[in-house]
Amino acid sequence: MTTNLSQLPSDLPRPVDDGAAAHLVGTAIPDVALACTDDTVVNLGDLRGCWVLYIYPMTGRPDVPLPDGWDGIPGARGCTPQSCGFRDHYLELQKLGADVFGLSAQTSDYQREARDRLHLPFQLLSDASLQLKEALRVPTFTVAGLELYKRLTLIAVDGEIRKVFYPVFPPDRNADDVLAWLK
Protein backbone atom coordinates (compact mmCIF):
# COMPACT_ATOMS: atom_id res chain seq x y z
CA MET A 1 0.00 0.00 0.00
CA THR A 2 1.32 3.44 -0.89
CA THR A 3 0.63 6.57 1.09
CA ASN A 4 -0.42 9.81 -0.57
CA LEU A 5 2.27 12.05 0.86
CA SER A 6 0.58 15.20 -0.45
CA GLN A 7 -2.54 14.78 1.67
CA LEU A 8 -2.72 15.10 5.42
CA PRO A 9 -4.90 12.66 7.36
CA SER A 10 -7.94 14.34 8.91
CA ASP A 11 -7.09 12.91 12.34
CA LEU A 12 -3.50 14.15 12.43
CA PRO A 13 -2.49 14.75 16.07
CA ARG A 14 -1.68 18.35 16.95
CA PRO A 15 1.79 18.91 18.46
CA VAL A 16 1.97 20.89 21.68
CA ASP A 17 4.42 23.67 22.45
CA ASP A 18 6.87 22.04 24.84
CA GLY A 19 9.00 25.19 25.07
CA ALA A 20 11.91 23.52 23.27
CA ALA A 21 12.29 26.43 20.82
CA ALA A 22 11.50 29.33 23.18
CA HIS A 23 15.18 30.28 23.49
CA LEU A 24 15.79 30.81 19.76
CA VAL A 25 14.44 34.34 19.06
CA GLY A 26 17.32 36.81 19.18
CA THR A 27 19.93 34.10 18.77
CA ALA A 28 22.62 34.38 16.11
CA ILE A 29 22.62 31.77 13.37
CA PRO A 30 25.76 29.72 14.03
CA ASP A 31 28.54 28.91 11.61
CA VAL A 32 27.24 25.53 10.50
CA ALA A 33 28.28 24.24 7.07
CA LEU A 34 25.63 22.01 5.50
CA ALA A 35 25.52 20.04 2.26
CA CYS A 36 23.01 21.41 -0.22
CA THR A 37 21.00 19.66 -2.93
CA ASP A 38 22.81 21.71 -5.61
CA ASP A 39 26.12 20.03 -4.55
CA THR A 40 27.42 23.12 -2.76
CA VAL A 41 28.01 23.69 0.93
CA VAL A 42 26.10 26.47 2.68
CA ASN A 43 27.40 28.05 5.87
CA LEU A 44 24.28 29.26 7.68
CA GLY A 45 26.30 31.84 9.60
CA ASP A 46 27.23 33.56 6.32
CA LEU A 47 23.63 34.13 5.19
CA ARG A 48 22.66 37.80 4.98
CA GLY A 49 19.31 39.33 4.19
CA CYS A 50 16.06 37.63 5.13
CA TRP A 51 15.96 33.83 5.16
CA VAL A 52 13.18 31.40 5.91
CA LEU A 53 14.61 28.12 7.16
CA TYR A 54 11.92 25.50 7.53
CA ILE A 55 13.13 22.48 9.42
CA TYR A 56 11.24 19.22 9.04
CA PRO A 57 11.62 15.62 10.22
CA MET A 58 11.92 13.80 6.89
CA THR A 59 10.49 13.80 3.42
CA GLY A 60 8.64 10.65 2.51
CA ARG A 61 9.12 8.95 -0.82
CA PRO A 62 6.33 7.23 -2.73
CA ASP A 63 8.40 4.03 -2.99
CA VAL A 64 9.51 3.89 0.68
CA PRO A 65 7.11 3.14 3.56
CA LEU A 66 6.96 5.65 6.38
CA PRO A 67 8.15 4.44 9.80
CA ASP A 68 5.54 2.45 11.76
CA GLY A 69 3.27 4.79 13.68
CA TRP A 70 4.46 7.89 11.78
CA ASP A 71 1.00 9.43 11.44
CA GLY A 72 0.46 9.11 15.20
CA ILE A 73 3.54 11.15 16.14
CA PRO A 74 2.44 14.77 16.70
CA GLY A 75 4.20 16.99 14.18
CA ALA A 76 5.82 14.21 12.16
CA ARG A 77 3.54 13.91 9.13
CA GLY A 78 3.33 16.71 6.58
CA CYS A 79 6.78 17.39 5.15
CA THR A 80 5.61 17.12 1.54
CA PRO A 81 2.62 19.50 1.97
CA GLN A 82 4.84 21.91 3.91
CA SER A 83 7.48 21.91 1.15
CA CYS A 84 4.80 22.34 -1.52
CA GLY A 85 3.41 25.33 0.37
CA PHE A 86 6.80 27.04 0.28
CA ARG A 87 7.11 26.10 -3.39
CA ASP A 88 3.71 27.56 -4.20
CA HIS A 89 4.42 30.82 -2.31
CA TYR A 90 8.08 31.12 -3.28
CA LEU A 91 7.65 34.11 -5.60
CA GLU A 92 5.58 35.96 -2.97
CA LEU A 93 8.28 35.30 -0.39
CA GLN A 94 10.94 36.61 -2.74
CA LYS A 95 8.89 39.75 -3.43
CA LEU A 96 8.92 40.36 0.33
CA GLY A 97 12.72 40.04 0.32
CA ALA A 98 12.92 36.54 1.77
CA ASP A 99 14.67 33.48 0.43
CA VAL A 100 14.05 29.88 1.50
CA PHE A 101 15.92 26.75 2.51
CA GLY A 102 14.36 23.51 3.71
CA LEU A 103 16.44 21.47 6.17
CA SER A 104 16.27 17.93 7.52
CA ALA A 105 18.60 15.27 8.86
CA GLN A 106 18.29 13.31 5.60
CA THR A 107 21.16 13.05 3.14
CA SER A 108 21.40 15.38 0.16
CA ASP A 109 20.89 12.45 -2.22
CA TYR A 110 17.61 11.58 -0.50
CA GLN A 111 16.55 15.23 -0.44
CA ARG A 112 17.51 15.76 -4.10
CA GLU A 113 14.87 13.21 -5.11
CA ALA A 114 12.22 15.18 -3.18
CA ARG A 115 13.41 18.53 -4.56
CA ASP A 116 13.16 17.22 -8.12
CA ARG A 117 9.90 15.28 -7.67
CA LEU A 118 8.18 18.23 -5.98
CA HIS A 119 9.68 20.80 -8.40
CA LEU A 120 11.02 22.92 -5.54
CA PRO A 121 12.53 26.23 -6.76
CA PHE A 122 14.83 26.39 -3.72
CA GLN A 123 17.42 24.06 -2.26
CA LEU A 124 17.27 21.66 0.67
CA LEU A 125 20.03 21.39 3.26
CA SER A 126 21.23 18.19 4.87
CA ASP A 127 22.12 18.16 8.55
CA ALA A 128 22.70 14.42 8.87
CA SER A 129 25.05 14.96 11.83
CA LEU A 130 22.52 17.19 13.66
CA GLN A 131 24.84 20.18 13.91
CA LEU A 132 21.93 22.58 14.54
CA LYS A 133 20.80 20.45 17.44
CA GLU A 134 24.22 20.92 19.01
CA ALA A 135 24.70 24.59 18.07
CA LEU A 136 21.17 25.91 18.74
CA ARG A 137 19.55 23.19 20.85
CA VAL A 138 16.96 22.64 18.10
CA PRO A 139 14.47 19.98 19.28
CA THR A 140 14.52 16.43 17.91
CA PHE A 141 12.68 13.16 18.38
CA THR A 142 13.54 9.52 17.71
CA VAL A 143 11.56 7.02 15.64
CA ALA A 144 12.63 3.70 14.13
CA GLY A 145 16.18 4.27 15.37
CA LEU A 146 16.44 7.65 13.61
CA GLU A 147 16.92 10.97 15.38
CA LEU A 148 15.00 13.58 13.41
CA TYR A 149 14.26 17.26 13.82
CA LYS A 150 10.92 18.37 15.16
CA ARG A 151 9.15 20.65 12.70
CA LEU A 152 9.90 24.35 13.18
CA THR A 153 10.49 27.36 10.98
CA LEU A 154 13.00 30.11 11.61
CA ILE A 155 13.05 33.54 10.03
CA ALA A 156 16.52 35.05 10.21
CA VAL A 157 17.52 38.56 9.19
CA ASP A 158 21.22 39.31 8.73
CA GLY A 159 22.21 36.27 10.77
CA GLU A 160 19.82 36.71 13.72
CA ILE A 161 16.70 34.66 14.38
CA ARG A 162 13.77 37.09 14.48
CA LYS A 163 10.80 34.72 14.48
CA VAL A 164 10.22 31.06 15.32
CA PHE A 165 7.15 29.09 14.32
CA TYR A 166 6.93 26.16 16.74
CA PRO A 167 5.14 23.91 16.79
CA VAL A 168 4.14 24.13 13.14
CA PHE A 169 0.57 22.93 12.64
CA PRO A 170 -0.92 22.26 10.26
CA PRO A 171 2.24 21.96 8.18
CA ASP A 172 0.50 22.75 4.89
CA ARG A 173 -0.33 26.25 6.26
CA ASN A 174 3.21 27.09 7.38
CA ALA A 175 4.11 29.11 4.27
CA ASP A 176 0.87 31.11 4.66
CA ASP A 177 1.75 31.85 8.29
CA VAL A 178 5.26 32.95 7.29
CA LEU A 179 3.86 35.23 4.59
CA ALA A 180 1.43 36.82 7.04
CA TRP A 181 4.25 37.48 9.51
CA LEU A 182 6.55 38.96 6.83
CA LYS A 183 3.82 41.31 5.63
C-alpha positions in Angstrom: 0.0 0.0 0.0 1.3 3.4 -0.9 0.6 6.6 1.1 -0.4 9.8 -0.6 2.3 12.1 0.9 0.6 15.2 -0.4 -2.5 14.8 1.7 -2.7 15.1 5.4 -4.9 12.7 7.4 -7.9 14.3 8.9 -7.1 12.9 12.3 -3.5 14.1 12.4 -2.5 14.7 16.1 -1.7 18.4 16.9 1.8 18.9 18.5 2.0 20.9 21.7 4.4 23.7 22.4 6.9 22.0 24.8 9.0 25.2 25.1 11.9 23.5 23.3 12.3 26.4 20.8 11.5 29.3 23.2 15.2 30.3 23.5 15.8 30.8 19.8 14.4 34.3 19.1 17.3 36.8 19.2 19.9 34.1 18.8 22.6 34.4 16.1 22.6 31.8 13.4 25.8 29.7 14.0 28.5 28.9 11.6 27.2 25.5 10.5 28.3 24.2 7.1 25.6 22.0 5.5 25.5 20.0 2.3 23.0 21.4 -0.2 21.0 19.7 -2.9 22.8 21.7 -5.6 26.1 20.0 -4.5 27.4 23.1 -2.8 28.0 23.7 0.9 26.1 26.5 2.7 27.4 28.1 5.9 24.3 29.3 7.7 26.3 31.8 9.6 27.2 33.6 6.3 23.6 34.1 5.2 22.7 37.8 5.0 19.3 39.3 4.2 16.1 37.6 5.1 16.0 33.8 5.2 13.2 31.4 5.9 14.6 28.1 7.2 11.9 25.5 7.5 13.1 22.5 9.4 11.2 19.2 9.0 11.6 15.6 10.2 11.9 13.8 6.9 10.5 13.8 3.4 8.6 10.7 2.5 9.1 8.9 -0.8 6.3 7.2 -2.7 8.4 4.0 -3.0 9.5 3.9 0.7 7.1 3.1 3.6 7.0 5.7 6.4 8.1 4.4 9.8 5.5 2.5 11.8 3.3 4.8 13.7 4.5 7.9 11.8 1.0 9.4 11.4 0.5 9.1 15.2 3.5 11.2 16.1 2.4 14.8 16.7 4.2 17.0 14.2 5.8 14.2 12.2 3.5 13.9 9.1 3.3 16.7 6.6 6.8 17.4 5.2 5.6 17.1 1.5 2.6 19.5 2.0 4.8 21.9 3.9 7.5 21.9 1.2 4.8 22.3 -1.5 3.4 25.3 0.4 6.8 27.0 0.3 7.1 26.1 -3.4 3.7 27.6 -4.2 4.4 30.8 -2.3 8.1 31.1 -3.3 7.6 34.1 -5.6 5.6 36.0 -3.0 8.3 35.3 -0.4 10.9 36.6 -2.7 8.9 39.8 -3.4 8.9 40.4 0.3 12.7 40.0 0.3 12.9 36.5 1.8 14.7 33.5 0.4 14.1 29.9 1.5 15.9 26.7 2.5 14.4 23.5 3.7 16.4 21.5 6.2 16.3 17.9 7.5 18.6 15.3 8.9 18.3 13.3 5.6 21.2 13.1 3.1 21.4 15.4 0.2 20.9 12.4 -2.2 17.6 11.6 -0.5 16.5 15.2 -0.4 17.5 15.8 -4.1 14.9 13.2 -5.1 12.2 15.2 -3.2 13.4 18.5 -4.6 13.2 17.2 -8.1 9.9 15.3 -7.7 8.2 18.2 -6.0 9.7 20.8 -8.4 11.0 22.9 -5.5 12.5 26.2 -6.8 14.8 26.4 -3.7 17.4 24.1 -2.3 17.3 21.7 0.7 20.0 21.4 3.3 21.2 18.2 4.9 22.1 18.2 8.6 22.7 14.4 8.9 25.1 15.0 11.8 22.5 17.2 13.7 24.8 20.2 13.9 21.9 22.6 14.5 20.8 20.5 17.4 24.2 20.9 19.0 24.7 24.6 18.1 21.2 25.9 18.7 19.5 23.2 20.9 17.0 22.6 18.1 14.5 20.0 19.3 14.5 16.4 17.9 12.7 13.2 18.4 13.5 9.5 17.7 11.6 7.0 15.6 12.6 3.7 14.1 16.2 4.3 15.4 16.4 7.7 13.6 16.9 11.0 15.4 15.0 13.6 13.4 14.3 17.3 13.8 10.9 18.4 15.2 9.2 20.6 12.7 9.9 24.3 13.2 10.5 27.4 11.0 13.0 30.1 11.6 13.0 33.5 10.0 16.5 35.0 10.2 17.5 38.6 9.2 21.2 39.3 8.7 22.2 36.3 10.8 19.8 36.7 13.7 16.7 34.7 14.4 13.8 37.1 14.5 10.8 34.7 14.5 10.2 31.1 15.3 7.2 29.1 14.3 6.9 26.2 16.7 5.1 23.9 16.8 4.1 24.1 13.1 0.6 22.9 12.6 -0.9 22.3 10.3 2.2 22.0 8.2 0.5 22.7 4.9 -0.3 26.3 6.3 3.2 27.1 7.4 4.1 29.1 4.3 0.9 31.1 4.7 1.8 31.9 8.3 5.3 32.9 7.3 3.9 35.2 4.6 1.4 36.8 7.0 4.3 37.5 9.5 6.6 39.0 6.8 3.8 41.3 5.6 
